[in-house]
Amino acid sequence: MIHLEKLTPNFTGSLHIDAETRNTFAHDASIFEAVPQVVARPATVSDIQALVHFATEETTAGNPVSLTPRAGGTDMTGGSISESIIVDLSASYNHIGEIEQKHIHVQPGAFYRDLEKITLAQNLIMPAY
């Protein structure tokens, strides 16, 4: 069981424990299913730091907590699902920067399809795999 009362004083994003949200995040593009206990949507870098600190403290105290980052949920191996905490990065961490000398900074919640539009417009391609 995850003790959210220890996390909430330091977390400004949103935490979801309702069945509908948890069931939505129980699936990705794979055949697997794992219903998370919590879906966290961090709003700031400090929120991500608070999540990592919380998971470390809880695990050290004998209550294992894992954090699974998730963006589009398109992984086909079950890598974006978990029975612990899903960290949904799709809403707040989806910025795609400008291409400079064939380099670009992309946040983890950005979709490849959006990045591809930018790269193809400059006759560049970034193979996904």
Accessible surface in RSA format (square Angstrom, percent):
REM  Atomic radii and reference values for relative SASA: ProtOr
REM  Chains: A
REM  Algorithm: Lee & Richards
REM  Probe-radius: 1.40
REM  Slices: 20
REM RES _ NUM      All-atoms   Total-Side   Main-Chain    Non-polar    All polar
REM                ABS   REL    ABS   REL    ABS   REL    ABS   REL    ABS   REL
RES MET A   1   174.97  90.6 134.93  89.3  40.04  95.3 109.74  93.3  65.23  86.4
RES ILE A   2    19.57  11.1   4.38   3.3  15.19  36.6   4.38   3.2  15.19  41.2
RES HIS A   3    66.17  36.2  64.82  45.1   1.35   3.5  34.54  35.6  31.63  36.8
RES LEU A   4    29.90  16.7  28.37  20.3   1.53   3.9  28.37  19.9   1.53   4.1
RES GLU A   5   115.22  66.1 100.28  75.9  14.93  35.6  65.39 126.5  49.83  40.7
RES LYS A   6   118.81  58.0  97.07  59.6  21.73  51.7  70.29  63.3  48.51  51.7
RES LEU A   7     1.91   1.1   1.37   1.0   0.54   1.3   1.91   1.3   0.00   0.0
RES THR A   8    69.13  49.2  57.28  58.1  11.85  28.2  44.28  59.5  24.85  37.6
RES PRO A   9   106.06  77.3  62.99  57.4  43.06 156.5  75.79  62.6  30.26 188.1
RES ASN A  10    94.37  65.1  77.90  75.3  16.47  39.7  20.19  48.6  74.19  71.7
RES PHE A  11    17.66   8.8   1.23   0.8  16.43  42.8   1.23   0.7  16.43  47.0
RES THR A  12   106.71  75.9  75.36  76.4  31.35  74.7  80.46 108.1  26.25  39.7
RES GLY A  13    23.36  28.8   0.00   N/A  23.36  28.8   6.50  17.8  16.86  37.8
RES SER A  14    45.79  38.7  40.44  54.0   5.35  12.3  37.11  79.0   8.68  12.2
RES LEU A  15    42.68  23.8  14.02  10.0  28.66  72.0  14.02   9.8  28.66  77.1
RES HIS A  16    43.47  23.8  41.33  28.7   2.13   5.5  31.84  32.8  11.63  13.5
RES ILE A  17   109.08  62.1  96.14  71.6  12.95  31.2  96.14  69.2  12.95  35.1
RES ASP A  18    67.30  47.1  57.08  56.8  10.22  24.2  50.69 119.3  16.61  16.6
RES ALA A  19    61.78  56.8  54.48  84.1   7.30  16.6  55.01  77.5   6.77  17.9
RES GLU A  20   140.44  80.6 130.21  98.5  10.23  24.4  50.25  97.2  90.20  73.6
RES THR A  21    22.33  15.9  18.89  19.1   3.44   8.2   5.51   7.4  16.82  25.4
RES ARG A  22    61.41  25.8  61.41  31.3   0.00   0.0   1.73   2.4  59.68  36.2
RES ASN A  23    77.40  53.4  74.76  72.2   2.64   6.4  24.64  59.3  52.76  51.0
RES THR A  24    87.37  62.1  69.69  70.6  17.69  42.1  59.88  80.4  27.49  41.6
RES PHE A  25    18.30   9.2  18.30  11.3   0.00   0.0  18.30  11.1   0.00   0.0
RES ALA A  26     0.77   0.7   0.77   1.2   0.00   0.0   0.77   1.1   0.00   0.0
RES HIS A  27    87.50  47.8  85.04  59.1   2.45   6.3  53.03  54.6  34.47  40.1
RES ASP A  28    18.80  13.2   0.00   0.0  18.80  44.5   5.22  12.3  13.58  13.5
RES ALA A  29    55.07  50.6  24.55  37.9  30.52  69.4  36.10  50.8  18.97  50.2
RES SER A  30    20.13  17.0   0.53   0.7  19.61  45.2   4.72  10.0  15.41  21.6
RES ILE A  31   166.95  95.0 131.07  97.6  35.88  86.5 139.11 100.2  27.84  75.5
RES PHE A  32   105.25  52.7  99.86  61.9   5.39  14.0 103.48  62.7   1.78   5.1
RES GLU A  33   113.28  65.0  82.36  62.3  30.92  73.6  22.19  42.9  91.09  74.4
RES ALA A  34    16.58  15.2  14.22  21.9   2.36   5.4  16.58  23.3   0.00   0.0
RES VAL A  35    49.46  32.5  39.06  35.4  10.39  25.0  39.06  33.9  10.39  28.2
RES PRO A  36     0.00   0.0   0.00   0.0   0.00   0.0   0.00   0.0   0.00   0.0
RES GLN A  37    71.66  40.1  65.46  47.8   6.20  14.8  28.75  61.2  42.91  32.5
RES VAL A  38     2.74   1.8   2.74   2.5   0.00   0.0   2.74   2.4   0.00   0.0
RES VAL A  39     0.00   0.0   0.00   0.0   0.00   0.0   0.00   0.0   0.00   0.0
RES ALA A  40     0.00   0.0   0.00   0.0   0.00   0.0   0.00   0.0   0.00   0.0
RES ARG A  41    72.48  30.4  69.34  35.3   3.14   7.5  21.92  30.0  50.56  30.6
RES PRO A  42     1.00   0.7   0.00   0.0   1.00   3.6   0.00   0.0   1.00   6.2
RES ALA A  43    54.81  50.4  33.76  52.1  21.05  47.9  34.35  48.4  20.46  54.2
RES THR A  44    59.94  42.6  55.43  56.2   4.51  10.8  58.19  78.2   1.75   2.6
RES VAL A  45    93.07  61.2  90.17  81.6   2.90   7.0  90.17  78.3   2.90   7.9
RES SER A  46    70.35  59.4  66.39  88.6   3.96   9.1  29.96  63.8  40.39  56.6
RES ASP A  47     0.75   0.5   0.75   0.7   0.00   0.0   0.00   0.0   0.75   0.7
RES ILE A  48    54.61  31.1  54.61  40.7   0.00   0.0  54.61  39.3   0.00   0.0
RES GLN A  49   113.18  63.3 106.56  77.9   6.62  15.8  41.10  87.5  72.08  54.7
RES ALA A  50    12.73  11.7   3.89   6.0   8.84  20.1  10.39  14.6   2.35   6.2
RES LEU A  51     0.77   0.4   0.77   0.5   0.00   0.0   0.77   0.5   0.00   0.0
RES VAL A  52    78.51  51.7  78.10  70.7   0.40   1.0  78.35  68.1   0.16   0.4
RES HIS A  53   109.93  60.1 105.68  73.5   4.26  10.9  66.65  68.7  43.29  50.4
RES PHE A  54     9.99   5.0   6.97   4.3   3.02   7.9   9.97   6.0   0.02   0.1
RES ALA A  55     9.88   9.1   9.12  14.1   0.77   1.7   9.50  13.4   0.38   1.0
RES THR A  56    75.66  53.8  68.98  69.9   6.67  15.9  57.25  76.9  18.41  27.8
RES GLU A  57    92.68  53.2  89.36  67.6   3.31   7.9  23.34  45.1  69.34  56.6
RES GLU A  58     6.33   3.6   6.33   4.8   0.00   0.0   0.16   0.3   6.17   5.0
RES THR A  59    66.07  47.0  56.11  56.9   9.95  23.7  54.04  72.6  12.03  18.2
RES THR A  60   114.87  81.7  82.06  83.2  32.80  78.2  73.55  98.8  41.32  62.5
RES ALA A  61    82.04  75.4  40.02  61.8  42.02  95.6  52.64  74.1  29.40  77.9
RES GLY A  62    62.20  76.7   0.00   N/A  62.20  76.7  34.70  95.2  27.50  61.6
RES ASN A  63    33.71  23.2  32.23  31.2   1.48   3.6  18.36  44.2  15.35  14.8
RES PRO A  64   108.44  79.0  89.14  81.3  19.30  70.1  89.19  73.6  19.25 119.7
RES VAL A  65    12.30   8.1   0.19   0.2  12.11  29.2   1.51   1.3  10.80  29.3
RES SER A  66    59.20  50.0  53.24  71.1   5.96  13.7  47.19 100.5  12.01  16.8
RES LEU A  67    49.58  27.6  24.84  17.8  24.74  62.2  24.84  17.4  24.74  66.6
RES THR A  68    18.45  13.1  17.39  17.6   1.06   2.5   8.03  10.8  10.42  15.7
RES PRO A  69    86.78  63.2  76.94  70.1   9.84  35.8  77.30  63.8   9.48  58.9
RES ARG A  70    25.04  10.5  20.38  10.4   4.66  11.1   4.25   5.8  20.79  12.6
RES ALA A  71    30.15  27.7  17.54  27.1  12.61  28.7  17.54  24.7  12.61  33.4
RES GLY A  72    32.41  40.0   0.00   N/A  32.41  40.0   4.88  13.4  27.53  61.7
RES GLY A  73    10.23  12.6   0.00   N/A  10.23  12.6   0.39   1.1   9.84  22.0
RES THR A  74   100.79  71.7  90.24  91.5  10.55  25.1  58.57  78.7  42.22  63.8
RES ASP A  75    53.25  37.3  43.61  43.4   9.64  22.8  19.35  45.5  33.90  33.8
RES MET A  76   146.81  76.0 126.07  83.4  20.74  49.4  85.77  72.9  61.03  80.9
RES THR A  77   105.13  74.8  84.76  85.9  20.37  48.5  73.77  99.1  31.36  47.4
RES GLY A  78    13.93  17.2   0.00   N/A  13.93  17.2   3.98  10.9   9.95  22.3
RES GLY A  79    51.17  63.1   0.00   N/A  51.17  63.1  33.37  91.6  17.80  39.9
RES SER A  80    10.27   8.7   9.84  13.1   0.43   1.0  10.27  21.9   0.00   0.0
RES ILE A  81    20.10  11.4   7.42   5.5  12.69  30.6   7.42   5.3  12.69  34.4
RES SER A  82    15.06  12.7   8.17  10.9   6.89  15.9  10.71  22.8   4.35   6.1
RES GLU A  83   120.34  69.1 113.33  85.7   7.00  16.7  34.16  66.1  86.17  70.4
RES SER A  84    13.74  11.6  13.15  17.6   0.59   1.4  12.41  26.4   1.34   1.9
RES ILE A  85     0.19   0.1   0.19   0.1   0.00   0.0   0.19   0.1   0.00   0.0
RES ILE A  86     0.00   0.0   0.00   0.0   0.00   0.0   0.00   0.0   0.00   0.0
RES VAL A  87     9.69   6.4   9.69   8.8   0.00   0.0   9.69   8.4   0.00   0.0
RES ASP A  88     6.56   4.6   5.03   5.0   1.53   3.6   0.00   0.0   6.56   6.5
RES LEU A  89    14.13   7.9  14.04  10.0   0.09   0.2  14.13   9.9   0.00   0.0
RES SER A  90    29.94  25.3  24.56  32.8   5.38  12.4   8.73  18.6  21.20  29.7
RES ALA A  91    71.75  66.0  43.64  67.3  28.11  63.9  51.66  72.8  20.09  53.2
RES SER A  92    55.04  46.5  26.97  36.0  28.06  64.6  13.00  27.7  42.04  58.9
RES TYR A  93    22.50  10.5  22.50  12.8   0.00   0.0  21.01  15.8   1.49   1.8
RES ASN A  94    70.92  48.9  60.42  58.4  10.50  25.3   7.27  17.5  63.65  61.5
RES HIS A  95   116.58  63.7 110.77  77.0   5.80  14.8  78.64  81.0  37.94  44.1
RES ILE A  96    28.53  16.2  12.35   9.2  16.18  39.0  12.35   8.9  16.18  43.9
RES GLY A  97    14.59  18.0   0.00   N/A  14.59  18.0  12.69  34.8   1.90   4.3
RES GLU A  98   139.42  80.0 128.39  97.1  11.03  26.3  49.25  95.3  90.17  73.6
RES ILE A  99    27.38  15.6   6.76   5.0  20.62  49.7   6.76   4.9  20.62  56.0
RES GLU A 100   122.39  70.3 114.83  86.9   7.56  18.0  41.66  80.6  80.73  65.9
RES GLN A 101   167.15  93.5 138.05 100.9  29.10  69.3  54.44 115.9 112.71  85.5
RES LYS A 102   163.00  79.5 134.63  82.6  28.37  67.6  80.94  72.9  82.06  87.4
RES HIS A 103   133.98  73.2 128.40  89.2   5.58  14.3  96.95  99.9  37.03  43.1
RES ILE A 104    46.22  26.3  20.79  15.5  25.42  61.3  21.34  15.4  24.87  67.5
RES HIS A 105   158.61  86.7 154.11 107.1   4.50  11.5 103.95 107.1  54.66  63.6
RES VAL A 106    61.51  40.5  28.20  25.5  33.31  80.3  29.24  25.4  32.26  87.5
RES GLN A 107    65.08  36.4  61.26  44.8   3.81   9.1  20.25  43.1  44.82  34.0
RES PRO A 108    88.41  64.4  62.95  57.4  25.45  92.5  76.49  63.2  11.92  74.1
RES GLY A 109     0.02   0.0   0.00   N/A   0.02   0.0   0.00   0.0   0.02   0.0
RES ALA A 110    18.74  17.2   0.68   1.0  18.06  41.1   2.17   3.0  16.57  43.9
RES PHE A 111    63.25  31.6  60.57  37.5   2.68   7.0  62.78  38.1   0.47   1.3
RES TYR A 112    78.57  36.7  66.93  38.1  11.64  30.3  65.00  48.8  13.57  16.7
RES ARG A 113   145.18  61.0 140.39  71.6   4.80  11.4  56.69  77.5  88.49  53.6
RES ASP A 114    51.86  36.3  49.31  49.1   2.55   6.0  15.92  37.5  35.95  35.8
RES LEU A 115     8.20   4.6   8.20   5.9   0.00   0.0   8.20   5.8   0.00   0.0
RES GLU A 116    55.91  32.1  55.51  42.0   0.40   1.0   2.46   4.8  53.45  43.6
RES LYS A 117   142.59  69.6 129.56  79.5  13.04  31.0  89.42  80.5  53.18  56.6
RES ILE A 118    61.52  35.0  57.25  42.6   4.27  10.3  61.07  44.0   0.45   1.2
RES THR A 119     8.15   5.8   8.15   8.3   0.00   0.0   7.06   9.5   1.09   1.6
RES LEU A 120    91.89  51.2  80.04  57.3  11.85  29.8  80.25  56.4  11.65  31.3
RES ALA A 121    86.62  79.6  44.00  67.9  42.62  97.0  56.89  80.1  29.72  78.7
RES GLN A 122    97.74  54.7  77.59  56.7  20.16  48.0  29.70  63.2  68.04  51.6
RES ASN A 123   143.61  99.0 113.47 109.7  30.14  72.6  32.81  79.0 110.80 107.1
RES LEU A 124    44.83  25.0  40.95  29.3   3.88   9.8  44.70  31.4   0.13   0.4
RES ILE A 125   121.30  69.0  99.19  73.9  22.10  53.3  99.70  71.8  21.59  58.6
RES MET A 126    84.99  44.0  83.85  55.5   1.15   2.7  59.22  50.4  25.77  34.1
RES PRO A 127    94.98  69.2  77.10  70.3  17.88  65.0  83.35  68.8  11.63  72.3
RES ALA A 128    55.29  50.8  27.36  42.2  27.94  63.5  28.64  40.3  26.65  70.6
RES TYR A 129   246.78 115.2 180.49 102.7  66.29 172.5 169.66 127.5  77.12  95.1
END  Absolute sums over single chains surface
CHAIN  1 A     8103.6       6490.4       1613.2       4751.1       3352.5
END  Absolute sums over all chains
TOTAL          8103.6       6490.4       1613.2       4751.1       3352.5
